[in-house]
């Protein structure tokens, strides 16, 4: 088997409208499709990054919280690649999104920072340029 890349990442939001706004307006992901699934009382929002990678945003009635800190088993964080870190941080901060201090990857020399989505999922911006 040879994997070709990541097709999509799926997230479950506690507040669908708030998370939809965060991922579309603040992070700028493109809306591909949006459906309300009556039988599940659940929204499914298909989003796309510029490189074609998908992000699915779901809502479910009363989803249980998933621990993310301290370090818990499972998904550690979701990282987004940006060409320039400083303008991306400035954009997030202008939207009221707090970012951690910038760090430098000790192996690649690239800069990165962490921030959180509305459900406190750790997200990373990784400077590739």
N, C-alpha and C positions, 0 to 999 in steps of 0.2 A: 504494500500500500504506500502511496505517496500523496501526502496532503498538499493541496494547492494554495491554501490560505484560510483565513477565517471568513466564513460566510456571514455570520451574525452573532451577536451577543444578546441575550434576553434578560431583562430586568423587570421586577415587580415593584410597583410604586404603592405607597400607602395613600397618597393623594394624587390621583391621576392628573387633574388639571394643573396642579403645581409642578409636577414632574414634566408634563408635556411642555409647559412654558419654559422650564429650565433647559430641556434638551433641544427645543426648537429655537426659541428667541435668544437665550443666552449663549448656548453652544453652537447654534446655527445649523443643526442637522436638518436635512431635507425630509419633509413628509412625503412618503411614497403611498401609503394607504392607511386608513383608519376605520376600524369596525367595532361596533358594539355587539357582543355575543350575548344575546338575551338568555340563552340556556345556562350560561355561567355567570350572568350579571357582571360581565368583564369587558373592559376595553382592550383592544389590541392595536397599537400604533406602530407601523413599520416606518423606520427612519433610515436614512442613508448618509454616510460620510462621503466626502468628495472622491475617495479612492474606491467607492463601491461597497465597502463593508457595511453590513446592516446592523441596526440596533432595534430590537423589538421591545416596546414598553407595554407592559400589561398592568391591569388593575384587577384585583379580586377583592371580594368583601372580606374585611378584617384579616389581612394576611399577617402571619406571625412575624415578629422581628427576627432578624438574623444577626448574630453578633459579628462585628467587624473589628473591634478593638477590645481588649488586647488581641494580638495576632490569633486568629481563629482558623481552624481547618477550612479548606475550601477556597473560593475566589478571594484573592488578597486585594487586588485592585484592578481597575480598568485604565489603561494608559492610552492617551491620544498623542499622536505625533504632530508637532507644530514646527514651522520653519524658523520662527523667532519667538522666544519665550517671553521677553519683556512686554511686547504689545499684547500678547494673550493674557498675561497676568493683569495688566492695566485694564483690559476689557472686563475681566471677571470682577476685579475690585470695583470698577465703576458700576457694576450691577449688584454690588453688595455681597459678593462671594469672596470669602476669606481664603487666602492661599498661604501655605506654609512657606517658611524661608526657602529660597532656592538652594538646591544641593547640586553637587557635581558627581556624576557617575565615576567611581574610582577606576573603572575598567575602560570606559570609552572616552572619558573627558567631556561628555555631553552634560548640559545642565537640565534639571527637571525640578518640578514642584508638585505638591499634592494639594487637592481641595476636595470638597465633598458635594455630592448631589443632595437634593432635598431630603432623602432618606438616610443621609450620612454614609452613603457608599463611597469609599475612597476612590477618587479619580486622580489621574496623574497627567500632567502635560510634560512631554519629553521633547526637548529641542533637537531637531535632526539636521538643521541647516548650519 
